[in-house]
Amino acid sequence: MEKIILVANNLYESQPLLRNRKINFCIELYTISKQEKIDLLVYCFKRYDIGFNKSLVLYCTHLWKDFIKDDWINLITKMFPRENFDEHSFKEINSGWYCDVLLLNGIIGVNPFDLIFYDIELSTEEKKQFFGYLKYRGEYSLYINERELIEDIVNFYAPDVFEKIVTMKEKLIQEGFFPSIKYQEVINKYSFMEL
């Protein structure tokens, strides 16, 4: 874990993570195992803000481009329990604690909510707390304006990011994921968590 923390801190201190930046420790990111990649993402998502984490997953697509469904389940599971959410406070508005869901739902375009509410072994309290976040912050935190995402990738990241996103989406749909659905449909589909 010490290696992961060191890599994460180096990445964070190297902001902004943009195209044409030469980050001298990027080689380390290519030599870590798949489990270490998951641990690195979990560490960054729990520690750093949403802006950094969005940049990280777009700049370092090799951290997730080889994941299969089980790896995504592992990542999501390790993100629980999530930080406490207060619907009356906006302190977590920039929190990275939900970047795993943002990556799957908002960037790749597959629905991670079935995993969270049906498939992964989580306590009812964890699911209810997640639904609370989804209800009060999800529309702005777990979805990305597609046009803005395209502009960001074109202006700041490598052109092959699009290809990696599309490839991952196709692979995950073959593995049983469904495409992302609109925010209001998500709220309606999982509203049983409010009871």
Secondary structure as the mmCIF struct_conf table of DSSP 4:
data_model
#
loop_
_struct_conf.conf_type_id
_struct_conf.id
_struct_conf.beg_label_comp_id
_struct_conf.beg_label_asym_id
_struct_conf.beg_label_seq_id
_struct_conf.end_label_comp_id
_struct_conf.end_label_asym_id
_struct_conf.end_label_seq_id
HELX_RH_AL_P HELX_RH_AL_P1 GLU A 2 GLU A 13
TURN_TY1_P TURN_TY1_P1 SER A 14 SER A 14
BEND BEND1 PRO A 16 PRO A 16
TURN_TY1_P TURN_TY1_P2 ARG A 19 ASN A 20
TURN_TY1_P TURN_TY1_P3 ASN A 24 PHE A 25
HELX_RH_AL_P HELX_RH_AL_P2 CYS A 26 THR A 31
BEND BEND2 ILE A 32 ILE A 32
HELX_RH_AL_P HELX_RH_AL_P3 LYS A 34 ARG A 47
BEND BEND3 TYR A 48 TYR A 48
HELX_RH_AL_P HELX_RH_AL_P4 ILE A 50 TYR A 59
HELX_RH_3T_P HELX_RH_3T_P1 THR A 61 LEU A 63
TURN_TY1_P TURN_TY1_P4 TRP A 64 ASP A 66
HELX_RH_AL_P HELX_RH_AL_P5 LYS A 69 LYS A 78
TURN_TY1_P TURN_TY1_P5 MET A 79 MET A 79
HELX_LH_PP_P HELX_LH_PP_P1 PHE A 80 PHE A 80
BEND BEND4 PRO A 81 PRO A 81
HELX_LH_PP_P HELX_LH_PP_P2 ARG A 82 ASN A 84
TURN_TY1_P TURN_TY1_P6 GLU A 87 HIS A 88
TURN_TY1_P TURN_TY1_P7 LYS A 91 ASN A 94
BEND BEND5 GLY A 96 GLY A 96
TURN_TY1_P TURN_TY1_P8 TRP A 97 TYR A 98
HELX_RH_AL_P HELX_RH_AL_P6 CYS A 99 VAL A 101
HELX_RH_PI_P HELX_RH_PI_P1 LEU A 102 ILE A 108
STRN STRN1 VAL A 110 VAL A 110
HELX_RH_AL_P HELX_RH_AL_P7 PHE A 113 ASP A 114
HELX_RH_PI_P HELX_RH_PI_P2 LEU A 115 ASP A 119
BEND BEND6 ILE A 120 ILE A 120
HELX_RH_AL_P HELX_RH_AL_P8 THR A 124 SER A 141
BEND BEND7 LEU A 142 LEU A 142
HELX_RH_AL_P HELX_RH_AL_P9 GLU A 146 PHE A 156
BEND BEND8 TYR A 157 TYR A 157
TURN_TY1_P TURN_TY1_P9 PRO A 159 ASP A 160
HELX_RH_AL_P HELX_RH_AL_P10 VAL A 161 GLN A 174
TURN_TY1_P TURN_TY1_P10 GLU A 175 GLY A 176
STRN STRN2 PRO A 179 PRO A 179
HELX_RH_AL_P HELX_RH_AL_P11 TYR A 183 LYS A 189
TURN_TY1_P TURN_TY1_P11 TYR A 190 TYR A 190
HELX_RH_3T_P HELX_RH_3T_P2 SER A 191 GLU A 194
#
